[in-house]
Amino acid sequence: EGNEPGDSMKITYSELLHKVCQFANVLRSQGVKKEDRVSIYMPMILELVVAMLACARIGALHTIVFAGFSADSLCERIIDGGCCLLIT
């Protein structure tokens, strides 16, 4: 379910696995590897879950910064966390 009432979607485990594997390959192609740190800056949507699970699948650590933060706050969190990639 999304933030808005009535905003929902259904997905099977098989479909989710397929999306996660695809995005894990995208992360690998960008040079992300085990124990790298990745920041995720997204609202509560399906792609957020896919990004989190893809990071876990390849062994990368992830931190989530929800969309309400300013650019300066986001920058501080990325630098403090030592992140190598930002997913938006």
PDB file of N, CA, C and O in Angstrom, chain B, residues numbered from 101:
ATOM      1  N   GLU B 101       0.831  -1.184   0.000  1.00  0.00           N
ATOM      2  CA  GLU B 101       0.000   0.000   0.000  1.00  0.00           C
ATOM      3  C   GLU B 101       0.872   1.243   0.000  1.00  0.00           C
ATOM      4  O   GLU B 101       1.911   1.296   0.659  1.00  0.00           O
ATOM      5  N   GLY B 102       0.429   2.246  -0.755  1.00  0.00           N
ATOM      6  CA  GLY B 102       1.171   3.494  -0.835  1.00  0.00           C
ATOM      7  C   GLY B 102       0.740   4.483   0.220  1.00  0.00           C
ATOM      8  O   GLY B 102      -0.014   4.143   1.132  1.00  0.00           O
ATOM      9  N   ASN B 103       1.216   5.701   0.097  1.00  0.00           N
ATOM     10  CA  ASN B 103       0.891   6.751   1.065  1.00  0.00           C
ATOM     11  C   ASN B 103      -0.534   7.248   0.922  1.00  0.00           C
ATOM     12  O   ASN B 103      -1.158   7.646   1.906  1.00  0.00           O
ATOM     13  N   GLU B 104      -1.049   7.227  -0.292  1.00  0.00           N
ATOM     14  CA  GLU B 104      -2.399   7.716  -0.543  1.00  0.00           C
ATOM     15  C   GLU B 104      -3.417   6.594  -0.342  1.00  0.00           C
ATOM     16  O   GLU B 104      -3.150   5.446  -0.698  1.00  0.00           O
ATOM     17  N   PRO B 105      -4.595   6.921   0.232  1.00  0.00           N
ATOM     18  CA  PRO B 105      -5.639   5.895   0.367  1.00  0.00           C
ATOM     19  C   PRO B 105      -6.039   5.352  -1.006  1.00  0.00           C
ATOM     20  O   PRO B 105      -6.230   6.115  -1.953  1.00  0.00           O
ATOM     21  N   GLY B 106      -6.159   4.070  -1.098  1.00  0.00           N
ATOM     22  CA  GLY B 106      -6.527   3.453  -2.362  1.00  0.00           C
ATOM     23  C   GLY B 106      -5.364   3.216  -3.303  1.00  0.00           C
ATOM     24  O   GLY B 106      -5.545   2.614  -4.362  1.00  0.00           O
ATOM     25  N   ASP B 107      -4.183   3.671  -2.945  1.00  0.00           N
ATOM     26  CA  ASP B 107      -2.990   3.485  -3.773  1.00  0.00           C
ATOM     27  C   ASP B 107      -2.332   2.177  -3.352  1.00  0.00           C
ATOM     28  O   ASP B 107      -1.635   2.121  -2.339  1.00  0.00           O
ATOM     29  N   SER B 108      -2.557   1.129  -4.133  1.00  0.00           N
ATOM     30  CA  SER B 108      -1.978  -0.170  -3.792  1.00  0.00           C
ATOM     31  C   SER B 108      -1.631  -0.931  -5.061  1.00  0.00           C
ATOM     32  O   SER B 108      -2.068  -0.581  -6.157  1.00  0.00           O
ATOM     33  N   MET B 109      -0.843  -1.970  -4.888  1.00  0.00           N
ATOM     34  CA  MET B 109      -0.460  -2.815  -6.010  1.00  0.00           C
ATOM     35  C   MET B 109      -0.165  -4.200  -5.469  1.00  0.00           C
ATOM     36  O   MET B 109       0.205  -4.350  -4.305  1.00  0.00           O
ATOM     37  N   LYS B 110      -0.326  -5.200  -6.298  1.00  0.00           N
ATOM     38  CA  LYS B 110      -0.039  -6.571  -5.899  1.00  0.00           C
ATOM     39  C   LYS B 110       1.107  -7.098  -6.751  1.00  0.00           C
ATOM     40  O   LYS B 110       1.211  -6.802  -7.942  1.00  0.00           O
ATOM     41  N   ILE B 111       1.964  -7.886  -6.110  1.00  0.00           N
ATOM     42  CA  ILE B 111       3.097  -8.477  -6.800  1.00  0.00           C
ATOM     43  C   ILE B 111       3.330  -9.860  -6.196  1.00  0.00           C
ATOM     44  O   ILE B 111       3.181 -10.045  -4.989  1.00  0.00           O
ATOM     45  N   THR B 112       3.690 -10.816  -7.022  1.00  0.00           N
ATOM     46  CA  THR B 112       3.974 -12.157  -6.518  1.00  0.00           C
ATOM     47  C   THR B 112       5.428 -12.229  -6.066  1.00  0.00           C
ATOM     48  O   THR B 112       6.241 -11.374  -6.416  1.00  0.00           O
ATOM     49  N   TYR B 113       5.742 -13.252  -5.291  1.00  0.00           N
ATOM     50  CA  TYR B 113       7.126 -13.442  -4.867  1.00  0.00           C
ATOM     51  C   TYR B 113       8.030 -13.669  -6.076  1.00  0.00           C
ATOM     52  O   TYR B 113       9.169 -13.202  -6.103  1.00  0.00           O
ATOM     53  N   SER B 114       7.526 -14.375  -7.059  1.00  0.00           N
ATOM     54  CA  SER B 114       8.300 -14.635  -8.269  1.00  0.00           C
ATOM     55  C   SER B 114       8.610 -13.334  -9.013  1.00  0.00           C
ATOM     56  O   SER B 114       9.739 -13.125  -9.456  1.00  0.00           O
ATOM     57  N   GLU B 115       7.618 -12.471  -9.148  1.00  0.00           N
ATOM     58  CA  GLU B 115       7.839 -11.175  -9.813  1.00  0.00           C
ATOM     59  C   GLU B 115       8.824 -10.326  -9.030  1.00  0.00           C
ATOM     60  O   GLU B 115       9.687  -9.668  -9.612  1.00  0.00           O
ATOM     61  N   LEU B 116       8.692 -10.341  -7.699  1.00  0.00           N
ATOM     62  CA  LEU B 116       9.606  -9.574  -6.857  1.00  0.00           C
ATOM     63  C   LEU B 116      11.032 -10.094  -7.004  1.00  0.00           C
ATOM     64  O   LEU B 116      11.969  -9.307  -7.137  1.00  0.00           O
ATOM     65  N   LEU B 117      11.202 -11.418  -6.982  1.00  0.00           N
ATOM     66  CA  LEU B 117      12.529 -12.001  -7.152  1.00  0.00           C
ATOM     67  C   LEU B 117      13.143 -11.583  -8.487  1.00  0.00           C
ATOM     68  O   LEU B 117      14.327 -11.250  -8.547  1.00  0.00           O
ATOM     69  N   HIS B 118      12.357 -11.599  -9.544  1.00  0.00           N
ATOM     70  CA  HIS B 118      12.851 -11.202 -10.859  1.00  0.00           C
ATOM     71  C   HIS B 118      13.328  -9.749 -10.851  1.00  0.00           C
ATOM     72  O   HIS B 118      14.402  -9.449 -11.374  1.00  0.00           O
ATOM     73  N   LYS B 119      12.538  -8.844 -10.262  1.00  0.00           N
ATOM     74  CA  LYS B 119      12.917  -7.430 -10.198  1.00  0.00           C
ATOM     75  C   LYS B 119      14.179  -7.231  -9.352  1.00  0.00           C
ATOM     76  O   LYS B 119      15.054  -6.440  -9.707  1.00  0.00           O
ATOM     77  N   VAL B 120      14.263  -7.951  -8.237  1.00  0.00           N
ATOM     78  CA  VAL B 120      15.424  -7.834  -7.352  1.00  0.00           C
ATOM     79  C   VAL B 120      16.685  -8.313  -8.061  1.00  0.00           C
ATOM     80  O   VAL B 120      17.724  -7.657  -7.980  1.00  0.00           O
ATOM     81  N   CYS B 121      16.611  -9.439  -8.750  1.00  0.00           N
ATOM     82  CA  CYS B 121      17.779  -9.956  -9.480  1.00  0.00           C
ATOM     83  C   CYS B 121      18.210  -8.992 -10.579  1.00  0.00           C
ATOM     84  O   CYS B 121      19.404  -8.768 -10.779  1.00  0.00           O
ATOM     85  N   GLN B 122      17.237  -8.421 -11.293  1.00  0.00           N
ATOM     86  CA  GLN B 122      17.570  -7.439 -12.330  1.00  0.00           C
ATOM     87  C   GLN B 122      18.293  -6.247 -11.731  1.00  0.00           C
ATOM     88  O   GLN B 122      19.311  -5.804 -12.262  1.00  0.00           O
ATOM     89  N   PHE B 123      17.770  -5.722 -10.619  1.00  0.00           N
ATOM     90  CA  PHE B 123      18.386  -4.529 -10.031  1.00  0.00           C
ATOM     91  C   PHE B 123      19.729  -4.860  -9.390  1.00  0.00           C
ATOM     92  O   PHE B 123      20.626  -4.016  -9.379  1.00  0.00           O
ATOM     93  N   ALA B 124      19.886  -6.060  -8.860  1.00  0.00           N
ATOM     94  CA  ALA B 124      21.185  -6.473  -8.319  1.00  0.00           C
ATOM     95  C   ALA B 124      22.231  -6.474  -9.427  1.00  0.00           C
ATOM     96  O   ALA B 124      23.379  -6.090  -9.200  1.00  0.00           O
ATOM     97  N   ASN B 125      21.841  -6.903 -10.619  1.00  0.00           N
ATOM     98  CA  ASN B 125      22.761  -6.869 -11.764  1.00  0.00           C
ATOM     99  C   ASN B 125      23.101  -5.437 -12.163  1.00  0.00           C
ATOM    100  O   ASN B 125      24.229  -5.156 -12.566  1.00  0.00           O
ATOM    101  N   VAL B 126      22.128  -4.530 -12.051  1.00  0.00           N
ATOM    102  CA  VAL B 126      22.394  -3.114 -12.330  1.00  0.00           C
ATOM    103  C   VAL B 126      23.416  -2.580 -11.324  1.00  0.00           C
ATOM    104  O   VAL B 126      24.358  -1.884 -11.702  1.00  0.00           O
ATOM    105  N   LEU B 127      23.228  -2.905 -10.057  1.00  0.00           N
ATOM    106  CA  LEU B 127      24.172  -2.441  -9.036  1.00  0.00           C
ATOM    107  C   LEU B 127      25.573  -2.986  -9.305  1.00  0.00           C
ATOM    108  O   LEU B 127      26.559  -2.256  -9.205  1.00  0.00           O
ATOM    109  N   ARG B 128      25.656  -4.270  -9.646  1.00  0.00           N
ATOM    110  CA  ARG B 128      26.967  -4.862  -9.967  1.00  0.00           C
ATOM    111  C   ARG B 128      27.613  -4.161 -11.159  1.00  0.00           C
ATOM    112  O   ARG B 128      28.823  -3.934 -11.168  1.00  0.00           O
ATOM    113  N   SER B 129      26.804  -3.818 -12.166  1.00  0.00           N
ATOM    114  CA  SER B 129      27.356  -3.148 -13.356  1.00  0.00           C
ATOM    115  C   SER B 129      27.855  -1.746 -13.020  1.00  0.00           C
ATOM    116  O   SER B 129      28.685  -1.193 -13.742  1.00  0.00           O
ATOM    117  N   GLN B 130      27.356  -1.172 -11.932  1.00  0.00           N
ATOM    118  CA  GLN B 130      27.817   0.145 -11.485  1.00  0.00           C
ATOM    119  C   GLN B 130      29.013   0.035 -10.536  1.00  0.00           C
ATOM    120  O   GLN B 130      29.494   1.041 -10.014  1.00  0.00           O
ATOM    121  N   GLY B 131      29.483  -1.184 -10.322  1.00  0.00           N
ATOM    122  CA  GLY B 131      30.673  -1.391  -9.493  1.00  0.00           C
ATOM    123  C   GLY B 131      30.395  -1.616  -8.024  1.00  0.00           C
ATOM    124  O   GLY B 131      31.334  -1.650  -7.227  1.00  0.00           O
ATOM    125  N   VAL B 132      29.149  -1.770  -7.637  1.00  0.00           N
ATOM    126  CA  VAL B 132      28.812  -2.019  -6.232  1.00  0.00           C
ATOM    127  C   VAL B 132      29.129  -3.477  -5.929  1.00  0.00           C
ATOM    128  O   VAL B 132      28.754  -4.379  -6.678  1.00  0.00           O
ATOM    129  N   LYS B 133      29.829  -3.691  -4.811  1.00  0.00           N
ATOM    130  CA  LYS B 133      30.201  -5.047  -4.431  1.00  0.00           C
ATOM    131  C   LYS B 133      29.929  -5.265  -2.947  1.00  0.00           C
ATOM    132  O   LYS B 133      29.475  -4.362  -2.245  1.00  0.00           O
ATOM    133  N   LYS B 134      30.210  -6.464  -2.488  1.00  0.00           N
ATOM    134  CA  LYS B 134      29.967  -6.828  -1.105  1.00  0.00           C
ATOM    135  C   LYS B 134      30.624  -5.839  -0.152  1.00  0.00           C
ATOM    136  O   LYS B 134      31.776  -5.447  -0.338  1.00  0.00           O
ATOM    137  N   GLU B 135      29.874  -5.442   0.869  1.00  0.00           N
ATOM    138  CA  GLU B 135      30.298  -4.522   1.931  1.00  0.00           C
ATOM    139  C   GLU B 135      30.400  -3.066   1.500  1.00  0.00           C
ATOM    140  O   GLU B 135      30.772  -2.226   2.319  1.00  0.00           O
ATOM    141  N   ASP B 136      30.083  -2.727   0.241  1.00  0.00           N
ATOM    142  CA  ASP B 136      29.964  -1.320  -0.140  1.00  0.00           C
ATOM    143  C   ASP B 136      28.726  -0.751   0.536  1.00  0.00           C
ATOM    144  O   ASP B 136      27.823  -1.489   0.931  1.00  0.00           O
ATOM    145  N   ARG B 137      28.695   0.559   0.662  1.00  0.00           N
ATOM    146  CA  ARG B 137      27.548   1.229   1.277  1.00  0.00           C
ATOM    147  C   ARG B 137      26.781   1.997   0.215  1.00  0.00           C
ATOM    148  O   ARG B 137      27.364   2.678  -0.629  1.00  0.00           O
ATOM    149  N   VAL B 138      25.463   1.874   0.275  1.00  0.00           N
ATOM    150  CA  VAL B 138      24.581   2.494  -0.706  1.00  0.00           C
ATOM    151  C   VAL B 138      23.508   3.281   0.033  1.00  0.00           C
ATOM    152  O   VAL B 138      22.919   2.776   0.988  1.00  0.00           O
ATOM    153  N   SER B 139      23.246   4.522  -0.402  1.00  0.00           N
ATOM    154  CA  SER B 139      22.137   5.320   0.138  1.00  0.00           C
ATOM    155  C   SER B 139      20.944   5.194  -0.797  1.00  0.00           C
ATOM    156  O   SER B 139      21.091   5.195  -2.019  1.00  0.00           O
ATOM    157  N   ILE B 140      19.770   5.086  -0.209  1.00  0.00           N
ATOM    158  CA  ILE B 140      18.534   5.023  -0.984  1.00  0.00           C
ATOM    159  C   ILE B 140      17.661   6.196  -0.561  1.00  0.00           C
ATOM    160  O   ILE B 140      17.305   6.325   0.610  1.00  0.00           O
ATOM    161  N   TYR B 141      17.317   7.051  -1.522  1.00  0.00           N
ATOM    162  CA  TYR B 141      16.534   8.263  -1.273  1.00  0.00           C
ATOM    163  C   TYR B 141      15.272   8.181  -2.121  1.00  0.00           C
ATOM    164  O   TYR B 141      15.234   8.671  -3.249  1.00  0.00           O
ATOM    165  N   MET B 142      14.229   7.548  -1.557  1.00  0.00           N
ATOM    166  CA  MET B 142      13.002   7.299  -2.306  1.00  0.00           C
ATOM    167  C   MET B 142      11.789   7.362  -1.375  1.00  0.00           C
ATOM    168  O   MET B 142      11.915   7.174  -0.165  1.00  0.00           O
ATOM    169  N   PRO B 143      10.632   7.624  -1.943  1.00  0.00           N
ATOM    170  CA  PRO B 143       9.408   7.515  -1.138  1.00  0.00           C
ATOM    171  C   PRO B 143       9.037   6.043  -0.962  1.00  0.00           C
ATOM    172  O   PRO B 143       9.721   5.167  -1.490  1.00  0.00           O
ATOM    173  N   MET B 144       7.972   5.767  -0.233  1.00  0.00           N
ATOM    174  CA  MET B 144       7.529   4.402   0.019  1.00  0.00           C
ATOM    175  C   MET B 144       6.838   3.830  -1.218  1.00  0.00           C
ATOM    176  O   MET B 144       5.614   3.874  -1.339  1.00  0.00           O
ATOM    177  N   ILE B 145       7.652   3.289  -2.137  1.00  0.00           N
ATOM    178  CA  ILE B 145       7.141   2.684  -3.358  1.00  0.00           C
ATOM    179  C   ILE B 145       7.793   1.314  -3.519  1.00  0.00           C
ATOM    180  O   ILE B 145       8.747   0.988  -2.812  1.00  0.00           O
ATOM    181  N   LEU B 146       7.284   0.527  -4.435  1.00  0.00           N
ATOM    182  CA  LEU B 146       7.808  -0.818  -4.658  1.00  0.00           C
ATOM    183  C   LEU B 146       9.300  -0.803  -4.967  1.00  0.00           C
ATOM    184  O   LEU B 146      10.034  -1.683  -4.517  1.00  0.00           O
ATOM    185  N   GLU B 147       9.749   0.177  -5.722  1.00  0.00           N
ATOM    186  CA  GLU B 147      11.151   0.242  -6.117  1.00  0.00           C
ATOM    187  C   GLU B 147      12.082   0.399  -4.909  1.00  0.00           C
ATOM    188  O   GLU B 147      13.238  -0.021  -4.965  1.00  0.00           O
ATOM    189  N   LEU B 148      11.593   0.995  -3.828  1.00  0.00           N
ATOM    190  CA  LEU B 148      12.386   1.093  -2.607  1.00  0.00           C
ATOM    191  C   LEU B 148      12.666  -0.300  -2.063  1.00  0.00           C
ATOM    192  O   LEU B 148      13.800  -0.611  -1.697  1.00  0.00           O
ATOM    193  N   VAL B 149      11.655  -1.125  -2.010  1.00  0.00           N
ATOM    194  CA  VAL B 149      11.815  -2.499  -1.520  1.00  0.00           C
ATOM    195  C   VAL B 149      12.756  -3.286  -2.439  1.00  0.00           C
ATOM    196  O   VAL B 149      13.614  -4.033  -1.968  1.00  0.00           O
ATOM    197  N   VAL B 150      12.589  -3.112  -3.735  1.00  0.00           N
ATOM    198  CA  VAL B 150      13.462  -3.800  -4.701  1.00  0.00           C
ATOM    199  C   VAL B 150      14.913  -3.374  -4.483  1.00  0.00           C
ATOM    200  O   VAL B 150      15.805  -4.223  -4.471  1.00  0.00           O
ATOM    201  N   ALA B 151      15.161  -2.090  -4.312  1.00  0.00           N
ATOM    202  CA  ALA B 151      16.528  -1.600  -4.104  1.00  0.00           C
ATOM    203  C   ALA B 151      17.131  -2.155  -2.817  1.00  0.00           C
ATOM    204  O   ALA B 151      18.292  -2.565  -2.798  1.00  0.00           O
ATOM    205  N   MET B 152      16.344  -2.169  -1.743  1.00  0.00           N
ATOM    206  CA  MET B 152      16.830  -2.714  -0.466  1.00  0.00           C
ATOM    207  C   MET B 152      17.206  -4.186  -0.609  1.00  0.00           C
ATOM    208  O   MET B 152      18.282  -4.602  -0.179  1.00  0.00           O
ATOM    209  N   LEU B 153      16.322  -4.967  -1.212  1.00  0.00           N
ATOM    210  CA  LEU B 153      16.561  -6.399  -1.349  1.00  0.00           C
ATOM    211  C   LEU B 153      17.715  -6.684  -2.318  1.00  0.00           C
ATOM    212  O   LEU B 153      18.455  -7.650  -2.131  1.00  0.00           O
ATOM    213  N   ALA B 154      17.868  -5.856  -3.345  1.00  0.00           N
ATOM    214  CA  ALA B 154      18.978  -6.033  -4.285  1.00  0.00           C
ATOM    215  C   ALA B 154      20.310  -5.781  -3.580  1.00  0.00           C
ATOM    216  O   ALA B 154      21.282  -6.501  -3.809  1.00  0.00           O
ATOM    217  N   CYS B 155      20.354  -4.765  -2.727  1.00  0.00           N
ATOM    218  CA  CYS B 155      21.575  -4.508  -1.950  1.00  0.00           C
ATOM    219  C   CYS B 155      21.889  -5.707  -1.062  1.00  0.00           C
ATOM    220  O   CYS B 155      23.032  -6.160  -1.003  1.00  0.00           O
ATOM    221  N   ALA B 156      20.884  -6.212  -0.381  1.00  0.00           N
ATOM    222  CA  ALA B 156      21.085  -7.376   0.486  1.00  0.00           C
ATOM    223  C   ALA B 156      21.540  -8.586  -0.317  1.00  0.00           C
ATOM    224  O   ALA B 156      22.376  -9.363   0.146  1.00  0.00           O
ATOM    225  N   ARG B 157      21.001  -8.744  -1.502  1.00  0.00           N
ATOM    226  CA  ARG B 157      21.335  -9.901  -2.353  1.00  0.00           C
ATOM    227  C   ARG B 157      22.817  -9.933  -2.722  1.00  0.00           C
ATOM    228  O   ARG B 157      23.416 -11.007  -2.785  1.00  0.00           O
ATOM    229  N   ILE B 158      23.415  -8.756  -2.966  1.00  0.00           N
ATOM    230  CA  ILE B 158      24.831  -8.741  -3.341  1.00  0.00           C
ATOM    231  C   ILE B 158      25.746  -8.465  -2.139  1.00  0.00           C
ATOM    232  O   ILE B 158      26.967  -8.414  -2.289  1.00  0.00           O
ATOM    233  N   GLY B 159      25.163  -8.288  -0.958  1.00  0.00           N
ATOM    234  CA  GLY B 159      25.965  -8.088   0.246  1.00  0.00           C
ATOM    235  C   GLY B 159      26.364  -6.653   0.505  1.00  0.00           C
ATOM    236  O   GLY B 159      27.251  -6.393   1.318  1.00  0.00           O
ATOM    237  N   ALA B 160      25.722  -5.719  -0.173  1.00  0.00           N
ATOM    238  CA  ALA B 160      26.009  -4.300   0.060  1.00  0.00           C
ATOM    239  C   ALA B 160      25.151  -3.803   1.221  1.00  0.00           C
ATOM    240  O   ALA B 160      24.009  -4.232   1.390  1.00  0.00           O
ATOM    241  N   LEU B 161      25.699  -2.917   2.000  1.00  0.00           N
ATOM    242  CA  LEU B 161      24.952  -2.315   3.102  1.00  0.00           C
ATOM    243  C   LEU B 161      24.145  -1.146   2.553  1.00  0.00           C
ATOM    244  O   LEU B 161      24.617  -0.425   1.675  1.00  0.00           O
ATOM    245  N   HIS B 162      22.936  -0.955   3.062  1.00  0.00           N
ATOM    246  CA  HIS B 162      22.135   0.163   2.567  1.00  0.00           C
ATOM    247  C   HIS B 162      21.609   0.991   3.727  1.00  0.00           C
ATOM    248  O   HIS B 162      21.376   0.493   4.829  1.00  0.00           O
ATOM    249  N   THR B 163      21.432   2.261   3.441  1.00  0.00           N
ATOM    250  CA  THR B 163      20.798   3.166   4.387  1.00  0.00           C
ATOM    251  C   THR B 163      19.682   3.888   3.641  1.00  0.00           C
ATOM    252  O   THR B 163      19.843   4.286   2.487  1.00  0.00           O
ATOM    253  N   ILE B 164      18.565   4.048   4.309  1.00  0.00           N
ATOM    254  CA  ILE B 164      17.413   4.678   3.674  1.00  0.00           C
ATOM    255  C   ILE B 164      17.252   6.082   4.231  1.00  0.00           C
ATOM    256  O   ILE B 164      17.204   6.280   5.445  1.00  0.00           O
ATOM    257  N   VAL B 165      17.171   7.049   3.335  1.00  0.00           N
ATOM    258  CA  VAL B 165      16.898   8.435   3.704  1.00  0.00           C
ATOM    259  C   VAL B 165      15.571   8.783   3.051  1.00  0.00           C
ATOM    260  O   VAL B 165      15.488   8.862   1.826  1.00  0.00           O
ATOM    261  N   PHE B 166      14.541   8.991   3.845  1.00  0.00           N
ATOM    262  CA  PHE B 166      13.224   9.230   3.282  1.00  0.00           C
ATOM    263  C   PHE B 166      13.146  10.611   2.649  1.00  0.00           C
ATOM    264  O   PHE B 166      13.874  11.528   3.030  1.00  0.00           O
ATOM    265  N   ALA B 167      12.267  10.741   1.696  1.00  0.00           N
ATOM    266  CA  ALA B 167      12.211  11.876   0.780  1.00  0.00           C
ATOM    267  C   ALA B 167      11.957  13.227   1.442  1.00  0.00           C
ATOM    268  O   ALA B 167      12.054  14.248   0.762  1.00  0.00           O
ATOM    269  N   GLY B 168      11.645  13.282   2.705  1.00  0.00           N
ATOM    270  CA  GLY B 168      11.385  14.554   3.364  1.00  0.00           C
ATOM    271  C   GLY B 168      12.636  15.328   3.747  1.00  0.00           C
ATOM    272  O   GLY B 168      12.526  16.475   4.181  1.00  0.00           O
ATOM    273  N   PHE B 169      13.810  14.752   3.604  1.00  0.00           N
ATOM    274  CA  PHE B 169      15.047  15.409   4.006  1.00  0.00           C
ATOM    275  C   PHE B 169      15.512  16.395   2.935  1.00  0.00           C
ATOM    276  O   PHE B 169      15.273  16.199   1.744  1.00  0.00           O
ATOM    277  N   SER B 170      16.177  17.451   3.381  1.00  0.00           N
ATOM    278  CA  SER B 170      16.708  18.449   2.449  1.00  0.00           C
ATOM    279  C   SER B 170      17.971  17.912   1.782  1.00  0.00           C
ATOM    280  O   SER B 170      18.512  16.881   2.183  1.00  0.00           O
ATOM    281  N   ALA B 171      18.429  18.629   0.762  1.00  0.00           N
ATOM    282  CA  ALA B 171      19.640  18.232   0.050  1.00  0.00           C
ATOM    283  C   ALA B 171      20.855  18.240   0.976  1.00  0.00           C
ATOM    284  O   ALA B 171      21.711  17.360   0.886  1.00  0.00           O
ATOM    285  N   ASP B 172      20.931  19.235   1.869  1.00  0.00           N
ATOM    286  CA  ASP B 172      22.060  19.308   2.800  1.00  0.00           C
ATOM    287  C   ASP B 172      22.061  18.129   3.772  1.00  0.00           C
ATOM    288  O   ASP B 172      23.110  17.548   4.049  1.00  0.00           O
ATOM    289  N   SER B 173      20.874  17.777   4.289  1.00  0.00           N
ATOM    290  CA  SER B 173      20.775  16.639   5.200  1.00  0.00           C
ATOM    291  C   SER B 173      21.141  15.340   4.497  1.00  0.00           C
ATOM    292  O   SER B 173      21.822  14.485   5.062  1.00  0.00           O
ATOM    293  N   LEU B 174      20.684  15.203   3.271  1.00  0.00           N
ATOM    294  CA  LEU B 174      21.014  14.015   2.485  1.00  0.00           C
ATOM    295  C   LEU B 174      22.518  13.927   2.272  1.00  0.00           C
ATOM    296  O   LEU B 174      23.110  12.861   2.436  1.00  0.00           O
ATOM    297  N   CYS B 175      23.132  15.039   1.911  1.00  0.00           N
ATOM    298  CA  CYS B 175      24.575  15.086   1.673  1.00  0.00           C
ATOM    299  C   CYS B 175      25.349  14.667   2.926  1.00  0.00           C
ATOM    300  O   CYS B 175      26.304  13.896   2.837  1.00  0.00           O
ATOM    301  N   GLU B 176      24.942  15.168   4.077  1.00  0.00           N
ATOM    302  CA  GLU B 176      25.615  14.817   5.330  1.00  0.00           C
ATOM    303  C   GLU B 176      25.523  13.323   5.607  1.00  0.00           C
ATOM    304  O   GLU B 176      26.502  12.706   6.025  1.00  0.00           O
ATOM    305  N   ARG B 177      24.368  12.748   5.380  1.00  0.00           N
ATOM    306  CA  ARG B 177      24.178  11.320   5.635  1.00  0.00           C
ATOM    307  C   ARG B 177      25.011  10.460   4.670  1.00  0.00           C
ATOM    308  O   ARG B 177      25.548   9.422   5.059  1.00  0.00           O
ATOM    309  N   ILE B 178      25.109  10.897   3.432  1.00  0.00           N
ATOM    310  CA  ILE B 178      25.907  10.151   2.452  1.00  0.00           C
ATOM    311  C   ILE B 178      27.380  10.184   2.845  1.00  0.00           C
ATOM    312  O   ILE B 178      28.061   9.159   2.817  1.00  0.00           O
ATOM    313  N   ILE B 179      27.866  11.367   3.210  1.00  0.00           N
ATOM    314  CA  ILE B 179      29.278  11.515   3.588  1.00  0.00           C
ATOM    315  C   ILE B 179      29.570  10.761   4.881  1.00  0.00           C
ATOM    316  O   ILE B 179      30.562  10.036   4.964  1.00  0.00           O
ATOM    317  N   ASP B 180      28.710  10.927   5.897  1.00  0.00           N
ATOM    318  CA  ASP B 180      28.925  10.242   7.174  1.00  0.00           C
ATOM    319  C   ASP B 180      28.890   8.731   7.024  1.00  0.00           C
ATOM    320  O   ASP B 180      29.621   8.019   7.712  1.00  0.00           O
ATOM    321  N   GLY B 181      28.052   8.244   6.139  1.00  0.00           N
ATOM    322  CA  GLY B 181      27.935   6.797   5.935  1.00  0.00           C
ATOM    323  C   GLY B 181      28.993   6.217   5.017  1.00  0.00           C
ATOM    324  O   GLY B 181      29.135   4.997   4.936  1.00  0.00           O
ATOM    325  N   GLY B 182      29.739   7.066   4.321  1.00  0.00           N
ATOM    326  CA  GLY B 182      30.755   6.577   3.397  1.00  0.00           C
ATOM    327  C   GLY B 182      30.142   5.846   2.207  1.00  0.00           C
ATOM    328  O   GLY B 182      30.697   4.857   1.728  1.00  0.00           O
ATOM    329  N   CYS B 183      29.006   6.330   1.734  1.00  0.00           N
ATOM    330  CA  CYS B 183      28.297   5.652   0.649  1.00  0.00           C
ATOM    331  C   CYS B 183      28.971   5.879  -0.706  1.00  0.00           C
ATOM    332  O   CYS B 183      29.508   6.951  -0.985  1.00  0.00           O
ATOM    333  N   CYS B 184      28.925   4.841  -1.531  1.00  0.00           N
ATOM    334  CA  CYS B 184      29.538   4.929  -2.849  1.00  0.00           C
ATOM    335  C   CYS B 184      28.505   5.154  -3.954  1.00  0.00           C
ATOM    336  O   CYS B 184      28.871   5.424  -5.098  1.00  0.00           O
ATOM    337  N   LEU B 185      27.215   5.044  -3.618  1.00  0.00           N
ATOM    338  CA  LEU B 185      26.164   5.177  -4.614  1.00  0.00           C
ATOM    339  C   LEU B 185      24.903   5.699  -3.954  1.00  0.00           C
ATOM    340  O   LEU B 185      24.589   5.344  -2.818  1.00  0.00           O
ATOM    341  N   LEU B 186      24.182   6.551  -4.679  1.00  0.00           N
ATOM    342  CA  LEU B 186      22.883   7.051  -4.232  1.00  0.00           C
ATOM    343  C   LEU B 186      21.826   6.590  -5.222  1.00  0.00           C
ATOM    344  O   LEU B 186      21.935   6.842  -6.422  1.00  0.00           O
ATOM    345  N   ILE B 187      20.812   5.917  -4.717  1.00  0.00           N
ATOM    346  CA  ILE B 187      19.692   5.461  -5.550  1.00  0.00           C
ATOM    347  C   ILE B 187      18.524   6.397  -5.285  1.00  0.00           C
ATOM    348  O   ILE B 187      18.099   6.564  -4.142  1.00  0.00           O
ATOM    349  N   THR B 188      18.003   7.011  -6.349  1.00  0.00           N
ATOM    350  CA  THR B 188      16.852   7.911  -6.190  1.00  0.00           C
ATOM    351  C   THR B 188      15.712   7.462  -7.076  1.00  0.00           C
ATOM    352  O   THR B 188      14.653   8.090  -7.085  1.00  0.00           O
TER     353      THR B 188
END
